[in-house]
């Protein structure tokens, strides 16, 4: 009887201790649940039309491989890999690339910053977080073909969720709506390649150079094109150039200083 009584007492104490632990941690569990339900910033899927077309091609070749020629399976896998790389770049890779670009700029905290083609604000908000008394402004023409659900409202919503204040304006990179030598830092991420004509792209680069203050910095992350020669020919010193792996290929990054 004594053994049974001790066992019941131990079981009772264990149960009370277990309930006590649950009660003590209920607020932690509740906090975790609430945090998981809170809205998170959405920086968009880049080139959504390209992602869709690659996915459709993958499905088509999987069907061809299943019903006609098995060799098409390799083509289907290639398209699938491209889709995965595109999504990985949009959801993860571009954040790391953004930080590398911003880390290459010698920040003081009081800069006036312009993001050309800011989209959902990935670079814009990242720059704003490095400011104390400065101000970050973004311009864009808000095309859905460049980023899914692209809008000024989406950018401001992301800034609110990230806890920073930014300005956004409608503005074309080829005709930036600001005076000469207005900004200490100008950034642009995965935007300028969407200007397909070389002359218009160089017009955009000239506009970026125009609104940069002497001693200011320009930092660009983009695919397809190398912008360093243009800035080197227009009074800038190339501070750093490198490549990152994004969107199934090498993406170029550069930081240049005016004067």
Secondary structure, 3 states (H helix, E strand, C coil): CHHHHHHHHHHHHHHHHHHHHHHHCHHHHHHHHHHHHCCCCCCCCECHHHHHHHHHHHHHHHHHHHHCCCCHHHHHHHHHHHHHHHHHHHHHHHHHHHHHHHHCCCCCCCCEEEEECCCCCHHHHHHHCCCCCCEEEEEECCCCCCECCCCHHHHHHHHHHHCCCCEEEECECCECCCCCCCEEEEEEECCHHHCCCHHHHHHHHHHHHHHEEEEEEEEEEECCCCCHHHHHHCCEEEEEEEEEEECCEEEEEEEEEEC
